[in-house]
Amino acid sequence: MNGNLTEIDNHENDLNGNINHKISKSKNHAGQVLESIIRKKGHNISELARHMKISRCTIYNWFELELISYDILVKIGSYINYDFSSDFPDVFSGNNNVKFEPNKFTEPENVDYWIKKYIILLEKYNECLLSKNYNQEYINQ
């Protein structure tokens, strides 16, 4: 084994509290890698915690873990628009069928999208009501 690499056989906890056993070889443990990526991308830990509906302490505890679960990496990755599969290939290797989908919309774009979709739906509904009302009048004559 290389002098810089350490082999880790430890457990990891996912978001549901399930324990998974994995063996990982890395210079830094997964929590350190996760923290450095989040900070390099300029994200606020408090905002990330609010988004994930967890406490900041939980995130800081994850930074201390030697292994991070797939669920946690995907959830954080989708929020910060980052694909962790290259940083944690051993974690992602068993999940080849699941693709990373970054957050496609920023908050204002997301709101505009749903407003437009709602207006289109209302217009279709109004057309349907008018059509039904017209058919009722035609039948009653």
Buried (B, 14 or more C-beta within 10 A) or exposed (E): EEEEEBEBEBEBBBBEEEEBEBEBEBEEBBBBBBBEBBEEEEBEBEEBBEBBEBEBEEBEEBBEBBBBBBBBBBBBBBBBBBBBBEBBEEBBEEBEEEEBEEEEEEEEEEEEEEEEEEEEEEEEEEEEEEEEEEEEEEEEE
